Amino acid sequence: MDLLKKIQNNWIKKFSYPFIIAGPCSAENEKQIINITKTLNKSYVEVLRAGIWKPRTKPGMFEGNGEEGLKWLVKAKKLYNILLATEVANKEHVKLALKYNIDILWIGARSTCNPFTIQEISDSLKNSNKIILIKNPLNLDIDLWKGAIERLIRNNINNIGIIHRGFTIYKNYKYRNQPCWLEVLKFKEKYPNIPLICDPSHIAGNSKYIYEISKKAINYGYDGLMIESHENPKEALSDAQQQITPNQLTEILSKILLKKPIIKKYLNYLDIYRTNINEIDENILHLLKNRFLSSYEIGKIKNKYKIDILQKNIMLKQKENYKNISQKLNLNEIFIQKIFDKIHKESIKLQLKIK
């Protein structure tokens, strides 16, 4: 039996559509949390989010205020009657989040990648009726995402949802993380019972893209959005570039929800596949750039050691390799060879410029 089909979406039906979670990337101080909670438009936002423990890439960066930050969230909840959400990454985080009665716990992308971490969190939440949201893993590995969900289900955790925050593909992609909409929507089509939230902030990595990503997610039938909002994004201690003010958030949500477009399913899928093609094409271009950079470096070495630019034996081996790969992938060999002939000629031109 597919355990994921056991999940029921009853918990999200208690909220408005779309379900909106918003707040700062990090809880920096009490005044900040109170001011943001006060300013958030409660007609849209039903849950305040804030990071208490921040898993940072490099040591020495701001890593959150820990338990003290939970106290600020609780105070904001009492003042403005709003639900709370925060990220947990180990059993101690879970213990403290439960102690302060945080309503929604989410598991971050880095944690989703590690089955040991997920199991530890799952065991510490056994039989819990809290709402648990699971972000997609960093890499495009849907099975890893499914495995994380299954670990929660096996511990009788039933109020489950997932968060799409994009995937790490190439560092120089338009967004911070590539959406890979098609793969996520295939997952949604297979498991329509699992509430799906979009995190435009982490997909975008830049506030100027929040609107376009949010709009696309709503058009694609997502159940809600999780958006980072800070009273002064430029001064934020973490992820400053991708945060927007509460007023900007209200403007974005009002534009998206003012008139929800009605799209016929076949048109929706045409857009999804076209978007997927655009993502793939941009990846191809970035790979080409990297390939030409490598060719250029090879050219510098050849020039330094007086090596002939055209290496026929290597070129023949490459052609044979392309042919074998084409056959395995069921691609037109002649077409693929023409592509690589043009790429090879361009590489030669680059190396000749050095000489």
Secondary structure by P-SEA (a helix, b strand, c coil): ccccccccccccccccccbbbbbccccccaaaaaaaaaacccccccbbbbbcccccccccccccccaaaaaaaaaaaaacbbbbbbbbccaaaaaaaaaacccbbbbcaaaaacaaaaaaaaaaacccccbbbbcccccccaaaaaaaaaaaaaacccbbbbbbcccccccccccccccaaaaaaaaaaacccbbbbbccccccccccaaaaaaaaaaaacccbbbbbbbcccccccccccccccaaaaaaaaaaaacccccccaaaaaaaaaaaaaaaaaaaaaaaaaaaaaaaaaaaaaaaaaccccccaaaaaaaaaaaaaaaaaacccaaaaaaaaaaaaaaaaaaaaaac
